[in-house]
């Protein structure tokens, strides 16, 4: 029932394609370039959310951002303008590419109060997460601001000893900054993007949907 905006800031457009939406014009690229508003670029998506779709041209923003003034503030500015125009959301979720040191990720962080670090319970995942934390700390220092970093364990297979041990190690390393909810591995989770709908639309009774419902409760509890 909440109004949710999903911003796809990944040039590979995985969030857009995973929701069965073809990259459209004007996409999020035009919002960052200032040639379209969020109201103009937002499209309805499965799950009763609004999507700012991505497309490969988004990579051009990385290339030309060096010639812009404060390019990392473009998304926040668009959100403020949308709010002033009466286009308002209860939650804004920004999906980023795996690269944490680019201007696109900097836009997401500048506009956000929380940064969620998604960590698969697989080989080398913890090491990669620690490297990502260093990048996030560097971005925060560069922007002269702070944001709350939270960690989510995902693709967890409790049948394997390695996954269980890694989950314990993650809790030991991240402590209270780690969500209690862990997203378990599921065949349904692999099927959902193939048919272009969220897991809650594909199979609301499956365990993956229950995991994300529990995670959503934790996320909402963070907001004032």
Secondary structure, DSSP 8 states (H G I E B T S, - for coil): ---EEEEEE-TT-HHHHHTT----SS-HHHHHHTSS-HHHHEEEETTTEEEE---GGGHHHHHHGGGSSSGGGHHHHHHHHHHHTT---SEEEEEE-S--SSHHHHHHHHT-SEEEEEEESSTTHHHHHHHHHHHHHHHHHHHT---EEEEEEEEE-TTSHHHHHHHHHHHHHHGGGEEEEEEE--HHHHHHHHHTS-HHHH-TTSHHHHHHHHHHHHHHHH--
